[in-house]
Amino acid sequence: MRWLTGPSGAGKTSLLKLIYLAEHPAKGHIELLGMPVAQIPRNQASLLRRRIGVVYQDFRLLGQLNAYDNIALPMRLARRSETQIHADVIEIIKWVGLSHRQEALPFELSGGEQQRIAIARAVVGRPKLLIADEPTGNLDDDQAQRVMLLLTALNKLGTTVIVATHNHTLIQRYPAPVLRIESGRLVHDG
């Protein structure tokens, strides 16, 4: 597990985009989950992306899908059985405390509820790598604690977790190495 910090505009989100393959580097070399990214054929890149869970700062929920189906989407894309999807979605939606909102469309959910659905969607497939850009930004302290317990539990089960945050209280409460970026450069690793 790693915290990613730095002032606004330092490059945290840009770095995360490179890690989850949304952008390609102008120069340099990226190795992701043991694979050199530049050498991955397009068809294998999509398979690699399925091993990465992403919690976007702006949630990126699909407006026409209810909470349940937003969470189920990555598992459906991975062609998992509906029986497995149902069991996993019910478990994770209960864990994030939104069982009663599973039929709600994103516009019917508060910002905190949308954030929890986005987190559930990112972790439901048990990714090898989880990238979270300010995952507790719209949550009250109790819900932030709940999310951090989930992220640390995933980490203990073998998922690499990278969390970008400005919340120094979380960093103190959940100690892990900190990566600090300033002006697009890594200035601290430890």
N, C-alpha and C positions, 0 to 999 in steps of 0.2 A: 504494500500500500504506500502511496506517495501523495502528499499534498502539493498542489501547484499554486503558488502565490505570486503576487506582483501587483503593481499599481494598474489602474485601468489603462488600457491601450498598450500594455507592455508586451503583449503577444501570446497570452495564455490560450485564448480561443484559437488563434492561428496554429499554435503548437498542437492543440487537441485535434484540429482538423487534419493535420498531417498524420497524426497517429491513427485516426480512424478512417484514413484514406479518402477524405472528402477533397483534399488538395494534394498536389504533388510538389515536392521541393524543387526550387530553381537550381539548387546545387546541394551537394552533400549526399549522404547515404542513410537510409532508414531500414532497420531490420525489425520486423514485427512478428512476434510469436515464432521466432526462429527462421523466418523467411526474409530474404532481401527483397524489399518492396519493388524496386526497379525491375527485377527479373520475373515478377509474377505475371503470367498471362492473364488477360482480362477475365476469362471464365473462372480462373482460380481466385482472382481478387474478390469476386462476389462470394465465393465460399469462405474466404478468409474473413470478410466483413461479418458473416454470420456468427463468427466466434467472438465478435466484439459487441458489447452492449454500450449504447450511448444514451446519456441523459442530457438532452439539449437544454440550453438556457431558456429557449423559447418554446419548449415542450414538444412541438411538431406532432401533435395529435391530429389524426385525420377527422375532420369535422363531420363527415357522414357516418362514421363508425361510433358506436357507443363505447363506454369504458371497457367493457368485457372484450369487445372485438378489437379495440386498439391494443390491448394487452396481448391478445391471441395472435395478432398479425405476424410477428416474426416467427412464431412457431408454425403458422400455416405456410409461410413462405419457405420454411425448411421442410415442409411436407410431413409434419408429425401427424399422428393419428388424432382424430377429434376427441377420442377418449382421453388420451394423454394431455392434449391441450386443455380440455375442460378441467381435469384434475389440477393441473399446474396453475391455470388462471384463477380458479376458485381459491387455491391455497394462497397465492400471492396477493390477490385482491383483498382477502381477509386480513393478511399480514399488514397491508398498508391502511387498513381500517376503512375500506370503502365497499364492502359487500353490498351495502344498501344502495349504492350508487352505480352498480354495474350496468344498468340499462340507460344511464344518462349520457347524453351527447356532450362533447367538450364544452359547448357554449352554455350548458346548464350547470357546469361545475365551477367552483371557485378557483382562483389561481393556485391555491394550495392543493386542492383536490386534483387539478390538472397535473400539477407537479408530481404528486404521488402516483398517478396513473402512468405518467411518463417514466418514472423510476421503475414501477412494476413491469412495464413493457421492456425496459432495458435489461432487467435481471431474470425475467421468466424463463429464458432459454439457457440459463446457467452459463453465461459467457466465460471464456478464458481471460478476457480483458474487459474491464468496465471503465469507461471514460465518463466522468460526471462533471458538467460545467455548472457550478453553483447549484447543486442539487437541493440545498436547503434554503435557498434564497427567498422563497415565498411561504415558508412553513413557520408555524409557531414553534416554541422551544420543545414542547412535548413531541410534536411530529418530527422535528429535526432529529431529536434523540432516537426516535423509532427508526428513521431512515439510516442514521449512522450505525445503529445496531445491526441492521440488515447488511449494510456495506461491509462492516467489519466481519460479520459472520461469513459472508461470501469470500472475503479475503482469506479467512482461516480455512475455508474449504478448497483453496487453491486458485481463486480468481485474483488476478492482478487488478488493483483498483487505483485509479488516478483521479483525484478530486481537485478541481480548481475552485478556490474559494477566497473570499476576503474576510471570512469569519474566523478570527484568531481564537475565539473562545472554543470553537470546534477543534481546532488544531491542538489546543492545550488539553482538551478533554479526551481526545483520541490521538495520543502520540503516535507519530509515524514520521519518517524522513520527509523533509520539506525541500521542494525544488522552487527556487525563486527566480523569476524572470524580470529583467528590466531592459527596456528598449530593445526587445527582441533577442536578448542574450541571457543565457543561463549564468547567474551570478552566485548562486548558492545551491549546493547539493549535499544535504545531510540532515 
